[in-house]
Structure formats: structure tokens, C-alpha cells
Amino acid sequence: MSTLNPSSGSIATSGLSGALKTFVQEASVLVQALLNPGKILQEVEQMRVLLVAANAAEATDPVRAAALRTRAARIGLN
């Protein structure tokens, strides 16, 4: 006899379904990155330029430096 009630079984199934969906999405992103390494390199270079600019602006304009770091952190997330 199972100690799980019917609602916990459905929660486990939806959790497994969500995990599988996330895994498929992540695998798709990985495959795209492997098939298009130039895009990854371009994004890394953009991030580096923004971070260098942020470091240069830190002493005189910390708000701008924070905004540049935020922009750098969001590259590639779309």
C-alpha cells in the first residue's frame, strides 16, 4: 500500500515534467552555443568592453559603473 496520496503523485509528475522541460531547454541552448561559437565570443567581448568601462568609471561615476555592469550581466540572456 502506498503512503502517497493522489495529490502528491500528481505534484511529483508535474515536478518531473517541469524538470524535463528545463533540461530540454538547457540542452537546446548548449547545442546552439556549440554550433555558433562566434556569437559566444562576440558576447564575451561585449561584456569585457562594458566591464572595462565600468572599472574606469567607478571612481568618478559609481552609478554609471553599476549600470554598465548590469548591462554586461544581461548580455546573452535574451
C-alpha positions in Angstrom: 0.0 0.0 0.0 1.3 3.4 -1.0 1.8 6.1 1.6 1.4 8.8 -1.1 -2.0 10.3 -1.5 -3.1 11.0 -5.1 -2.3 14.7 -4.9 1.3 14.1 -4.1 1.6 11.8 -7.1 0.4 14.5 -9.4 2.8 17.0 -7.8 5.7 14.6 -8.4 4.6 14.1 -12.0 4.4 17.8 -12.7 7.7 18.3 -11.0 9.3 15.7 -13.2 7.7 17.2 -16.3 9.0 20.7 -15.3 12.5 19.3 -14.8 12.4 17.5 -18.1 11.3 20.7 -19.9 14.1 22.7 -18.3 16.6 20.0 -19.2 15.5 20.1 -22.9 15.7 23.9 -22.9 19.2 23.9 -21.4 20.3 21.2 -23.9 19.0 23.3 -26.7 20.9 26.4 -25.6 24.1 24.3 -25.3 23.7 22.9 -28.8 23.1 26.4 -30.2 26.2 27.6 -28.4 28.3 24.7 -29.8 27.0 25.3 -33.3 27.7 29.1 -33.2 30.9 29.8 -31.2 31.4 33.1 -32.9 28.3 34.5 -31.2 29.5 33.4 -27.8 32.9 35.1 -28.4 31.2 38.3 -29.6 29.0 38.4 -26.4 32.1 37.8 -24.2 33.9 40.6 -25.9 30.9 43.0 -25.4 30.8 42.1 -21.8 34.5 42.7 -21.4 34.3 46.1 -23.0 31.4 47.1 -20.7 33.3 45.8 -17.6 36.5 47.7 -18.5 34.4 50.9 -19.0 32.7 50.2 -15.6 36.0 49.9 -13.9 37.3 53.1 -15.4 34.1 55.0 -14.4 33.9 53.6 -10.9 35.9 56.3 -9.1 34.1 59.3 -10.8 30.6 57.9 -11.5 29.7 54.8 -9.5 26.0 54.9 -10.7 27.2 54.7 -14.3 29.6 52.0 -13.4 26.8 50.0 -11.9 24.6 50.5 -14.9 27.4 49.3 -17.2 27.9 46.2 -15.1 24.2 45.5 -15.2 24.2 45.7 -19.0 27.2 43.4 -19.1 25.4 40.9 -16.9 22.4 40.8 -19.2 24.2 40.1 -22.5 23.2 36.8 -23.9 20.1 36.3 -21.7 17.6 37.1 -24.5 
